[in-house]
Structures are given as structure tokens and as C-alpha cells.
Amino acid sequence: MRETNYVEGEFPFRYLGVPLNEGKLNRGMFADLLNKMHKTLHNWANHKISYAGKISLINTVIFGLEQFWCSTLLIPKGVIKLITKLCRNFLSGTDEEHMKLIMKSWASCCTPHNEGGFNIKEVLAWNKCDKLKLHKVYNFIREPGRRISWVHAVWNKDVVPKHSFLVVLDMQHKLSTIDQLTHRVMYLVNRCVLCKAANEDHHHLFFQCSYSGHVWKQLLSWMGVTGRSVNLKKEIHWVASRRHRRHCKAHWASSCLNALTYSIWVE
């Protein structure tokens, strides 16, 4: 050491921003990663970003930060839980002023599109895969769920992602309709805000309501489609069966149906 003028270092130290230690890494050594994620998500939370946009940011920026660290070492489960909590709160909101109720568990959000999820990577499973350099083993580590038959009617190039996000929630009865909110001890008058003639729930809003049902029938008429029902689930399955055959009108119906569902909910 004296001949080379090198200075003897000691653990722990950082290499390319990643902490290295001779023993097991503790939660405190990941403070920089957690602080960076928290600061990034907090800055995004102050902007009006759609659910689809939030998912895209989680899957790219946040997942990229996590992947850089787990490519070198296994992240402790306690840190993974904190990362998951940050992402979950960013997606659903944390305070009453900005909170947007999503009645869907984080585990189900982390499933692929064809299983009714939003294709968010599960950090714990992916952490193991990346450490082993076996990216394809992710789907084997992750417990698979039941596949859905209507995935291509919702997630496709003809549909805006934020429309797809909302339709998936409705198909699974996870939207915060008035009847759902009353179950969560929110004292509201259960009345459809569109027709004022019936209680608001998923079945009524899409499209048993006289207002939303009329709009959907008008769109079908414009596309030259007749004899269809006014039920979102049946219409989604109908579109899925036609898209499988590459039916031209099914592509139009897929785009219109998803856009109308989103517009009715925003209205």
C-alpha cells in the first residue's frame, strides 16, 4: 500500500451510486433510493396526470430506478414494502383533497392485461429475477391469475390507455359509483347523476341509464350496427369476439365503447 500510494478503504462504500457492504445490507443503506423515489413521486402528484399516465411513469422511471439497484443486489423486503407503498399511494392518492378512490387491490393491479390487471411489475418477484439475470422467469415466480377473454377489446392500439384503465375497473366493479361509496360509510343520496330516475351502480350507469344508453345506441346506429344490448359487459364480449376475427366494425366499436365509457364517467 505504501509503494502504490493507495488508501485502504472500508465497508460500506458506494460504487456507481449503489451501496456495497461485506455483510447484509440494512434498510438505512437504501435511504437515497427511497428519498429519490419519494421526491419524484411527490413532484408528479402535484400535476394532473391520468391513471394510465401514472402507471406509465411507475413502469418506466420508478421501475428503472429500482432495476438499477436490484441488478447488483437483492433489495430487502422491508425496502420493497416501502417502494410498493410509495407507488400505491401515488396511483390512488393519499389525502382527502386529491384522493381518487380505486377499489382494486395493488396485487391485482400488478397482474398482466390478460388477467385483468394494469401490467405493473411486482417489485419483489422482479427483484429476484433481475438478480439471477433471468428476466423470463418473472412470470413463473409471479403467481398467475385467471385470464380474461375480453383483453383485446380494451387494451389495443385503437383505444386511449386512460380509457382502457377505466373500463377495466368498471368490468371488475371497482369504480367508485355512488352505491359503492355508500358501502364505505359515505352518506350520499343514491341517485343517478345523468337521468335522475334510478339508483347509480355499474349496471345502471353503463348503459341501462336512459341517457348513456341512448348515446350508445346512437353510436351503434352511426356505425351501422343494430340489435345490440345496452349492457357494457355484453358489449365488451361482443367486441372481443369480433376483433378476434378482425372485423372492421369491431375496431370502431372498441374505440367508441371505451371512449364513451370514459366520457360517461367523467360527466
C-alpha positions in Angstrom: 0.0 0.0 0.0 2.9 2.4 0.8 4.6 1.6 -2.5 1.5 2.3 -4.6 0.1 5.2 -2.5 -3.3 3.5 -2.4 -5.5 4.4 0.5 -7.1 1.4 2.3 -10.9 1.8 2.3 -13.5 0.2 4.4 -17.1 -1.1 4.1 -19.7 0.1 3.5 -18.9 2.2 0.4 -20.7 3.2 -2.9 -19.9 2.1 -6.4 -21.8 3.8 -9.2 -24.2 5.1 -6.6 -25.1 1.6 -5.3 -24.1 0.7 -1.7 -21.8 -2.2 -1.2 -21.1 -3.9 2.1 -19.3 -7.0 3.3 -22.3 -8.1 5.3 -26.1 -7.9 4.9 -27.4 -4.6 3.7 -29.8 -2.8 6.1 -32.8 -0.5 5.3 -30.8 2.6 6.1 -28.4 2.0 3.2 -31.3 2.4 0.8 -32.3 5.8 2.1 -31.0 7.6 -1.0 -33.1 5.3 -3.3 -36.3 5.8 -1.2 -35.7 9.6 -0.9 -35.3 9.9 -4.6 -38.4 7.9 -5.4 -40.4 9.9 -2.8 -39.2 13.2 -4.2 -40.0 12.1 -7.8 -43.5 10.8 -6.9 -44.3 13.9 -4.8 -43.4 16.2 -7.7 -45.6 14.2 -10.1 -48.5 14.2 -7.6 -48.8 18.0 -7.9 -49.6 17.6 -11.6 -52.9 16.4 -13.2 -51.8 13.0 -14.6 -54.3 10.4 -15.7 -54.2 6.9 -14.2 -52.7 5.5 -17.4 -50.0 8.2 -17.2 -49.2 7.3 -13.6 -48.9 3.6 -14.5 -46.6 4.5 -17.3 -44.4 6.6 -15.0 -44.3 3.8 -12.4 -43.3 1.2 -15.0 -40.6 3.4 -16.6 -39.0 5.9 -14.2 -39.6 4.3 -10.8 -39.1 0.7 -12.0 -35.9 1.9 -13.8 -34.5 3.2 -10.6 -35.4 0.0 -8.7 -34.0 -2.1 -11.5 -30.6 -0.3 -11.5 -30.2 -1.2 -7.8 -31.5 -4.7 -7.9 -29.3 -5.6 -10.9 -26.4 -5.6 -8.4 -28.0 -6.8 -5.2 -31.2 -8.1 -3.6 -33.2 -5.4 -2.1 -34.5 -6.2 1.5 -38.2 -7.0 1.8 -38.7 -4.0 4.1 -37.4 -1.7 1.5 -39.6 -3.3 -1.2 -42.7 -2.8 1.0 -41.8 0.9 1.3 -41.4 1.2 -2.5 -44.7 -0.6 -3.1 -46.4 1.8 -0.6 -45.0 4.8 -2.4 -46.2 3.6 -5.8 -49.6 2.5 -4.5 -50.2 5.9 -2.8 -49.1 7.8 -5.9 -51.6 5.8 -8.0 -54.6 6.1 -5.7 -53.8 9.3 -3.8 -53.2 9.8 -0.1 -55.1 12.8 1.1 -58.8 13.7 1.0 -58.3 16.6 -1.3 -56.6 14.7 -4.1 -57.7 11.2 -3.3 -59.2 9.2 -6.2 -60.8 6.1 -4.9 -59.7 2.9 -6.7 -61.5 -0.1 -5.3 -58.9 -2.5 -6.6 -56.1 -4.2 -4.6 -52.4 -3.4 -5.5 -51.8 -7.2 -6.1 -54.5 -7.3 -8.8 -53.0 -4.1 -10.3 -49.7 -5.9 -10.7 -51.1 -8.6 -13.0 -50.9 -8.6 -16.8 -53.6 -7.1 -19.0 -54.9 -10.6 -19.9 -55.5 -11.3 -16.3 -57.5 -8.1 -15.7 -54.6 -6.0 -14.3 -52.6 -3.0 -15.4 -49.3 -4.7 -16.1 -47.4 -3.1 -13.2 -44.3 -5.1 -12.3 -44.3 -6.7 -8.9 -41.1 -5.5 -7.3 -40.5 -8.5 -5.0 -40.7 -11.1 -7.9 -38.8 -8.9 -10.3 -36.0 -8.2 -7.8 -35.3 -12.0 -7.6 -35.4 -12.3 -11.4 -33.1 -9.4 -12.1 -30.5 -10.7 -9.5 -30.5 -14.0 -11.3 -30.4 -12.4 -14.7 -33.4 -14.5 -15.7 -36.0 -12.0 -16.8 -38.2 -14.7 -18.4 -38.6 -16.4 -15.1 -40.6 -13.5 -13.7 -43.9 -15.0 -14.9 -43.0 -18.3 -13.2 -42.2 -16.6 -9.9 -45.3 -14.5 -10.1 -48.4 -16.4 -9.2 -50.6 -16.4 -12.4 -54.2 -15.4 -12.2 -57.3 -16.2 -14.2 -57.1 -15.0 -17.8 -59.8 -12.8 -19.2 -61.4 -13.3 -22.6 -62.0 -9.6 -23.3 -58.5 -8.2 -23.0 -58.1 -7.3 -26.7 -61.4 -5.3 -26.6 -59.9 -3.0 -24.0 -56.1 -3.0 -24.4 -55.3 -2.4 -28.1 -53.9 0.3 -30.4 -57.4 1.8 -31.2 -58.1 2.7 -27.5 -56.6 5.5 -25.4 -54.8 4.0 -22.4 -56.8 6.1 -19.8 -60.0 4.8 -21.4 -58.8 1.2 -21.1 -57.9 1.8 -17.4 -61.4 3.0 -16.5 -63.2 0.2 -18.5 -61.1 -2.5 -16.7 -62.2 -1.0 -13.3 -65.8 -1.0 -14.4 -65.7 -4.6 -15.8 -64.5 -5.6 -12.3 -67.0 -3.4 -10.4 -64.1 -1.4 -8.9 -65.3 2.1 -9.9 -66.4 4.4 -7.0 -70.1 4.7 -8.1 -72.5 6.1 -5.5 -73.7 2.6 -4.4 -70.1 1.6 -3.8 -69.4 4.8 -1.8 -72.4 4.3 0.4 -70.9 0.9 1.4 -67.8 2.8 2.6 -69.8 4.8 5.2 -70.3 7.8 2.9 -73.7 9.2 3.4 -74.8 10.1 -0.1 -78.2 10.2 -1.9 -78.0 7.3 -4.3 -79.4 8.8 -7.5 -78.1 8.6 -11.0 -76.5 12.0 -11.8 -77.4 11.6 -15.5 -81.1 10.5 -15.6 -82.1 11.3 -12.0 -84.5 8.4 -12.3 -82.8 5.4 -10.6 -80.0 4.5 -8.2 -76.5 4.7 -9.6 -74.5 1.5 -9.9 -72.3 -0.1 -12.5 -75.1 -1.8 -14.4 -77.3 1.3 -14.5 -74.6 3.7 -15.5 -73.2 1.5 -18.3 -75.7 1.5 -20.1 -79.1 0.9 -18.6 -79.4 4.6 -17.9 -81.7 6.3 -20.4 -79.1 8.9 -21.1 -76.0 6.7 -21.5 -78.0 4.0 -23.2 -79.4 6.5 -25.8 -75.9 7.8 -26.6 -74.5 4.2 -27.1 -77.5 3.3 -29.4 -76.8 6.4 -31.4 -73.1 5.5 -31.8 -74.2 1.9 -32.9 -76.6 3.4 -35.4 -73.8 5.6 -36.8 -71.6 2.5 -37.2 -74.5 0.6 -38.9 -74.9 -1.9 -36.1 -78.4 -2.9 -34.9 -79.9 -5.3 -32.4 -77.3 -4.8 -29.7 -78.0 -4.7 -25.9 -77.3 -1.8 -23.6 -75.0 -3.7 -21.2 -71.3 -2.9 -21.0 -70.1 -6.4 -20.2 -72.1 -7.9 -23.1 -70.9 -5.2 -25.5 -67.2 -5.8 -24.4 -67.5 -9.5 -25.0 -69.2 -8.8 -28.4 -66.4 -6.5 -29.4 -63.8 -9.0 -28.3 -65.3 -11.8 -30.3 -65.4 -9.6 -33.4 -61.9 -8.3 -33.0 -60.6 -11.9 -32.9 -62.0 -12.2 -36.4 -60.5 -8.9 -37.4 -64.0 -7.5 -38.0 -63.7 -3.9 -39.2 -66.8 -2.6 -37.3 -65.4 -4.2 -34.1 -62.4 -1.9 -34.3 -64.7 1.1 -34.5 -66.9 -0.2 -31.7 -63.9 -0.9 -29.5 -62.7 2.7 -29.7 -66.2 4.2 -29.4 -67.2 1.9 -26.5 -64.1 2.6 -24.4 -64.2 6.3 -25.1 -68.0 6.6 -24.3 -67.5 4.7 -21.0 -64.7 7.1 -20.0 -66.8 10.2 -21.1 -69.9 9.0 -19.2 -67.8 8.5 -16.1 -66.1 11.9 -16.4 -69.6 13.5 -17.0 
